Amino acid sequence: MPQTSQSATALHDRLLASGAEMAEYCGAETARSFGDPKAEYRDLISGCALYDLGWRAKIVLTGGDRTRWANGMVTNNIRDLAEGRGNYNFVLSAQGRIQGDLYIYNLGDHLLVDTELWQKPRLLEIFDKYIIMDDVEVTDISDKLTALAVQGPKSLEVLRKLGLTIADDVEPLKVAQMVWDGIGISVTRMASDIAMTFEIWLAPQNVAKLWDALVAAGAKPAGTDALEMFRLAAGVPKYGQDITEKHIPQETEQFHALNFAKGCYLGQEIVERVRSRGAVHRHFAGFSISGPAPQPGAELQQDGNRVGEITSARAVPTKQGDQTLALGYVRNESGEPGTVLQLDGHEARVISIPHKEALQS
């Protein structure tokens, strides 16, 4: 996956002092594990795991044309976002190829863009290219706003121990402004039916204090190895690895990033042409592998013919023991769940994602 020059997250020193193994992730150095990634994974799916999100960038869009301009830049509907709400988007080339992914939130007097840190330089370059005579100002505030997350069925219980008022049925991607211990924070639930996950945004100088308070309230620290296990089990693609500039939106199966009624945007003509003609010959899928995790790019074959490729793979704990799960692309005629393909002398069975067995607590 392409990377920017590595930087340390705001939590770096606190994580290092906690005994975390540190490594690069999405353009920043953060905790890879706290000694037992499998236990950390179990906390993600059955308890309350706590992890650093300092590897994500924050960009602010201001100016009178910001909403109209942003709506013409991304694949989802920004124009009709209510204040305090967000959605997931792709940025496309004029040829309909995916240049990056991001969340956009309407925060009243500005739009907040949230993406992986390594994607920031490329997205800023694209934004700058397409601001012509528009009243739009782009400001990188990644050094002024960081984040951490709690995930798992016990997350609400832990957050409430800190005095945070969050409803049981809180809507995904709705941002709530709160005050904790005299510190202003923003809390949003991520858009997932698979796991209860909350992001907390705050100033970098306060993040270590909040981390310690969440640990004291019962949250268990988790590193990026556990996050990657969860990503594979949940079937969530990562831009730069499972989604690249060679892909068009429909073959990624991420239809929650698309709005077909919003009108014109960069790359829209290609997306609409694909939709109207049904011209997608392969799709994103999950696989269960009978052998060790293959490298990205490994070929999937059927009757000696190449029918797909692996983009991510990892051993993931299940109740029946570790299982090698993978993500990738497969031709439609070979991609029905249950279909057995060949992969370097091993079997690769097409599975439905998310992988329910791996997500059972």
C-alpha positions as CSV (number, residue, x, y, z in Angstrom):
1,M,0.0,0.0,0.0
2,P,1.4,3.4,-0.9
3,Q,2.5,5.5,2.1
4,T,3.4,9.0,3.1
5,S,6.5,9.7,5.2
6,Q,5.8,8.1,8.6
7,S,4.8,10.2,11.5
8,A,3.9,9.4,15.1
9,T,0.3,9.7,16.3
10,A,-0.5,12.0,19.3
11,L,-0.9,8.9,21.4
12,H,2.5,7.4,20.4
13,D,4.4,8.0,23.6
14,R,1.5,6.9,25.8
15,L,1.2,3.7,23.8
16,L,4.9,3.0,23.9
17,A,4.9,3.5,27.7
18,S,2.1,1.0,27.9
19,G,4.3,-1.7,26.4
20,A,2.8,-1.6,23.0
21,E,4.7,-3.0,20.0
22,M,4.8,-0.1,17.6
23,A,4.6,-0.2,13.8
24,E,3.5,1.9,10.8
25,Y,-0.2,1.8,9.9
26,C,-1.8,4.0,7.2
27,G,1.0,6.6,7.3
28,A,1.6,6.9,11.0
29,E,3.3,4.9,13.8
30,T,0.9,3.5,16.3
31,A,0.3,0.4,18.4
32,R,0.5,-2.9,16.4
33,S,-0.3,-5.0,19.5
34,F,-0.3,-5.0,23.2
35,G,1.2,-8.5,23.4
36,D,-1.8,-10.7,22.4
37,P,-3.6,-9.8,19.2
38,K,-6.0,-12.7,19.4
39,A,-7.2,-11.5,22.8
40,E,-7.4,-8.0,21.5
41,Y,-9.5,-9.3,18.6
42,R,-11.9,-11.0,21.1
43,D,-12.3,-7.7,22.9
44,L,-13.3,-6.1,19.6
45,I,-16.1,-8.5,19.0
46,S,-17.2,-9.4,22.5
47,G,-16.1,-6.8,25.0
48,C,-14.9,-3.2,24.7
49,A,-11.7,-2.6,22.8
50,L,-9.9,0.8,22.7
51,Y,-7.6,1.9,19.9
52,D,-5.7,4.8,18.5
53,L,-7.1,6.6,15.4
54,G,-4.3,9.0,15.1
55,W,-3.5,7.5,11.7
56,R,-6.5,9.3,10.3
57,A,-6.4,12.8,8.8
58,K,-8.9,15.6,9.3
59,I,-9.5,18.3,6.6
60,V,-11.9,21.2,6.9
61,L,-13.8,22.7,4.0
62,T,-15.1,26.3,4.4
63,G,-16.5,29.0,2.1
64,G,-19.9,29.7,0.6
65,D,-19.5,27.2,-2.2
66,R,-18.2,24.3,0.0
67,T,-21.3,22.1,-0.2
68,R,-22.0,22.5,-3.9
69,W,-18.3,22.0,-4.7
70,A,-17.9,19.0,-2.5
71,N,-21.1,17.4,-3.9
72,G,-19.5,17.6,-7.3
73,M,-16.3,16.0,-6.1
74,V,-17.5,12.8,-4.4
75,T,-19.8,9.9,-5.1
76,N,-22.3,10.3,-2.3
77,N,-24.9,13.1,-1.6
78,I,-23.3,15.9,0.4
79,R,-25.9,18.5,-0.7
80,D,-28.6,17.0,1.5
81,L,-26.6,16.1,4.5
82,A,-28.3,17.4,7.6
83,E,-26.1,19.3,10.1
84,G,-24.2,16.9,12.3
85,R,-24.5,14.0,9.8
86,G,-21.9,12.3,7.6
87,N,-21.5,9.7,4.9
88,Y,-18.9,7.6,3.1
89,N,-17.6,8.5,-0.3
90,F,-15.2,7.7,-3.1
91,V,-13.2,10.4,-5.1
92,L,-13.0,9.3,-8.7
93,S,-11.0,10.3,-11.8
94,A,-12.8,11.5,-14.9
95,Q,-12.5,7.9,-16.1
96,G,-14.4,6.7,-13.1
97,R,-11.4,5.1,-11.4
98,I,-11.2,5.3,-7.6
99,Q,-8.6,7.9,-6.4
100,G,-9.4,7.6,-2.6
101,D,-12.1,7.1,0.0
102,L,-13.2,9.4,2.8
103,Y,-16.0,10.4,5.1
104,I,-17.6,13.8,4.9
105,Y,-19.5,15.4,7.8
106,N,-21.7,18.5,7.7
107,L,-20.7,20.4,10.9
108,G,-22.7,23.5,10.2
109,D,-20.3,26.3,9.2
110,H,-17.8,23.8,7.7
111,L,-17.5,20.3,6.2
112,L,-15.1,17.9,7.9
113,V,-13.3,15.3,5.7
114,D,-11.9,12.2,7.5
115,T,-9.5,9.9,5.6
116,E,-6.4,7.8,6.2
117,L,-3.3,9.9,6.8
118,W,-1.4,8.4,3.9
119,Q,-4.2,9.5,1.5
120,K,-4.1,13.1,2.6
121,P,-1.4,14.5,0.2
122,R,-3.1,13.0,-2.9
123,L,-6.6,14.1,-1.9
124,L,-5.4,17.7,-1.1
125,E,-3.8,17.7,-4.5
126,I,-7.0,16.7,-6.2
127,F,-9.0,19.2,-4.2
128,D,-6.6,22.0,-5.2
129,K,-6.8,21.0,-8.8
130,Y,-10.6,21.3,-9.0
131,I,-11.1,24.5,-7.0
132,I,-11.2,27.0,-9.9
133,M,-13.4,30.1,-9.2
134,D,-15.2,28.5,-6.2
135,D,-15.4,30.0,-2.8
136,V,-13.9,27.1,-1.1
137,E,-11.0,27.0,1.4
138,V,-9.3,23.7,2.3
139,T,-7.5,23.5,5.6
140,D,-5.6,20.5,7.0
141,I,-6.3,20.3,10.7
142,S,-4.7,16.9,11.3
143,D,-2.3,18.4,13.9
144,K,-5.2,20.0,15.8
145,L,-7.7,17.1,15.9
146,T,-7.0,13.5,16.6
147,A,-9.3,10.6,17.5
148,L,-9.6,7.3,19.3
149,A,-12.2,4.6,19.2
150,V,-14.0,2.1,21.4
151,Q,-15.6,-1.0,19.8
152,G,-17.6,-3.9,21.0
153,P,-20.9,-4.7,22.7
154,K,-19.8,-3.2,26.0
155,S,-18.7,0.1,24.5
156,L,-21.8,2.0,25.6
157,E,-21.4,0.8,29.1
158,V,-17.8,2.1,29.2
159,L,-18.6,5.4,27.7
160,R,-21.4,6.0,30.2
161,K,-19.0,5.3,33.0
162,L,-17.3,8.5,31.9
163,G,-20.5,10.4,32.1
164,L,-21.2,10.6,28.4
165,T,-24.9,10.5,27.5
166,I,-25.4,8.3,24.5
167,A,-28.7,6.7,23.5
168,D,-29.0,2.9,23.0
169,D,-30.3,3.5,19.4
170,V,-27.8,6.3,18.5
171,E,-27.8,6.7,14.7
172,P,-24.7,6.0,12.7
173,L,-22.6,8.9,11.4
174,K,-24.4,11.4,13.6
175,V,-21.9,13.7,15.4
176,A,-22.7,14.8,19.0
177,Q,-20.8,17.6,20.6
178,M,-20.0,16.8,24.3
179,V,-17.9,17.9,27.2
180,W,-15.9,15.5,29.3
181,D,-13.9,16.6,32.3
182,G,-13.9,20.1,31.0
183,I,-12.7,19.0,27.5
184,G,-14.7,19.5,24.4
185,I,-15.1,16.3,22.4
186,S,-17.1,15.0,19.4
187,V,-18.6,11.5,19.4
188,T,-19.9,9.6,16.4
189,R,-21.0,6.0,15.9
190,M,-19.5,4.4,12.8
191,A,-21.9,3.1,10.1
192,S,-21.7,-0.6,10.7
193,D,-24.3,-3.3,11.6
194,I,-21.4,-5.6,12.4
195,A,-20.0,-3.9,15.5
196,M,-20.8,-1.1,17.9
197,T,-18.0,1.3,17.3
198,F,-17.7,4.9,18.5
199,E,-15.1,7.5,17.4
200,I,-14.1,10.3,19.8
201,W,-12.5,13.4,18.3
202,L,-10.6,15.8,20.4
203,A,-7.5,18.0,20.7
204,P,-4.2,16.0,20.7
205,Q,-3.0,17.4,24.0
206,N,-6.1,15.7,25.7
207,V,-6.0,12.3,24.1
208,A,-3.7,10.5,26.5
209,K,-5.9,11.7,29.5
210,L,-9.0,10.3,27.8
211,W,-7.2,7.1,26.9
212,D,-6.3,6.5,30.5
213,A,-9.8,7.2,31.7
214,L,-11.3,4.7,29.2
215,V,-8.9,2.1,30.3
216,A,-9.8,2.7,33.9
217,A,-13.5,2.4,32.9
218,G,-12.8,-1.1,31.5
219,A,-11.8,-0.6,27.9
220,K,-9.0,-3.0,26.7
221,P,-6.3,-1.6,24.5
222,A,-6.1,-3.1,21.0
223,G,-3.6,-2.7,18.2
224,T,-3.7,-2.7,14.4
225,D,-3.1,-6.5,14.1
226,A,-6.4,-7.1,15.9
227,L,-8.1,-4.4,13.7
228,E,-6.8,-6.1,10.6
229,M,-8.3,-9.4,11.8
230,F,-11.6,-7.7,12.4
231,R,-11.4,-6.1,8.9
232,L,-10.9,-9.4,7.3
233,A,-13.8,-11.1,9.2
234,A,-16.1,-8.1,8.6
235,G,-15.2,-8.0,4.9
236,V,-14.2,-4.3,4.8
237,P,-11.9,-3.3,2.0
238,K,-9.1,-0.9,2.5
239,Y,-8.2,1.7,-0.1
240,G,-4.6,1.2,-1.4
241,Q,-4.8,-2.5,-0.8
242,D,-8.3,-4.0,-1.7
243,I,-9.4,-0.9,-3.6
244,T,-7.0,0.9,-5.9
245,E,-6.9,3.3,-8.9
246,K,-7.7,0.4,-11.3
247,H,-11.1,-0.2,-9.7
248,I,-14.5,1.3,-10.5
249,P,-17.0,1.7,-7.7
250,Q,-19.5,-1.0,-8.6
251,E,-17.0,-3.9,-8.6
252,T,-16.0,-3.0,-5.0
253,E,-19.6,-3.8,-3.7
254,Q,-19.4,-0.6,-1.6
255,F,-22.8,0.7,-2.7
256,H,-23.2,2.8,0.5
257,A,-20.6,5.1,-1.1
258,L,-22.8,5.8,-4.1
259,N,-25.9,8.0,-4.7
260,F,-27.4,7.6,-8.2
261,A,-29.9,10.5,-7.8
262,K,-27.6,13.4,-6.7
263,G,-26.7,14.7,-10.2
264,C,-23.3,15.4,-11.7
265,Y,-20.0,14.7,-10.0
266,L,-16.4,13.9,-11.1
267,G,-16.5,10.4,-12.8
268,Q,-20.3,10.2,-12.7
269,E,-20.7,9.5,-16.4
270,I,-18.8,6.3,-16.1
271,V,-20.5,5.2,-12.9
272,E,-23.9,5.8,-14.6
273,R,-22.9,4.0,-17.8
274,V,-21.8,0.9,-15.8
275,R,-25.1,1.0,-13.8
276,S,-27.3,1.3,-16.9
277,R,-25.5,-1.4,-18.9
278,G,-24.7,-3.8,-16.0
279,A,-21.1,-4.0,-17.3
280,V,-19.4,-5.3,-14.2
281,H,-17.6,-8.7,-14.8
282,R,-16.1,-9.2,-11.4
283,H,-16.9,-8.3,-7.8
284,F,-15.3,-7.9,-4.4
285,A,-15.7,-11.1,-2.3
286,G,-14.5,-13.0,0.8
287,F,-12.7,-16.4,0.8
288,S,-11.8,-19.1,3.2
289,I,-8.4,-20.5,2.5
290,S,-7.3,-24.1,3.3
291,G,-3.6,-23.2,3.7
292,P,-1.5,-20.3,5.0
293,A,-2.3,-16.6,4.1
294,P,-1.3,-15.9,0.5
295,Q,0.4,-12.7,-0.6
296,P,-1.7,-10.0,-2.2
297,G,-2.0,-10.6,-5.9
298,A,-2.1,-14.4,-5.6
299,E,-4.2,-15.9,-8.4
300,L,-7.5,-17.6,-8.0
301,Q,-8.0,-20.3,-10.6
302,Q,-10.9,-22.5,-11.7
303,D,-10.2,-25.4,-14.1
304,G,-6.8,-24.0,-14.8
305,N,-8.1,-20.5,-15.7
306,R,-7.5,-17.3,-13.8
307,V,-10.8,-16.1,-12.3
308,G,-9.7,-13.7,-9.6
309,E,-7.0,-12.5,-7.2
310,I,-6.5,-12.1,-3.5
311,T,-5.9,-8.6,-2.1
312,S,-5.8,-9.2,1.7
313,A,-5.4,-12.4,3.8
314,R,-4.8,-13.2,7.4
315,A,-5.4,-15.9,10.0
316,V,-8.4,-15.0,12.1
317,P,-9.4,-16.7,15.4
318,T,-12.8,-18.5,15.4
319,K,-14.4,-20.9,17.9
320,Q,-13.1,-23.7,15.8
321,G,-9.5,-22.4,15.8
322,D,-7.6,-20.1,13.5
323,Q,-8.9,-19.8,10.0
324,T,-7.3,-18.1,7.0
325,L,-9.7,-15.5,5.6
326,A,-9.1,-13.4,2.5
327,L,-10.6,-10.6,0.5
328,G,-10.3,-10.1,-3.2
329,Y,-12.0,-10.1,-6.5
330,V,-13.6,-12.9,-8.5
331,R,-15.4,-13.2,-11.8
332,N,-19.1,-13.2,-11.4
333,E,-19.6,-16.6,-12.9
334,S,-17.1,-18.1,-10.4
335,G,-18.1,-16.0,-7.4
336,E,-21.2,-17.7,-5.9
337,P,-20.7,-18.4,-2.1
338,G,-19.6,-22.1,-1.7
339,T,-17.7,-22.2,-5.0
340,V,-14.3,-23.8,-4.5
341,L,-11.4,-22.3,-6.4
342,Q,-7.7,-23.2,-6.5
343,L,-4.9,-21.0,-4.9
344,D,-1.3,-22.2,-5.0
345,G,-2.2,-25.8,-4.3
346,H,-4.8,-25.0,-1.7
347,E,-8.6,-24.5,-1.8
348,A,-10.1,-21.1,-1.7
349,R,-13.8,-21.3,-0.9
350,V,-16.0,-18.2,-1.8
351,I,-17.8,-17.1,1.4
352,S,-20.4,-14.6,2.3
353,I,-19.1,-11.5,4.1
354,P,-19.2,-10.6,6.9
355,H,-17.9,-14.0,8.0
356,K,-20.4,-14.7,10.8
357,E,-18.5,-17.6,12.4
358,A,-15.4,-15.4,12.9
359,L,-17.4,-12.6,14.5
360,Q,-19.2,-14.8,17.1
361,S,-18.2,-14.0,20.6
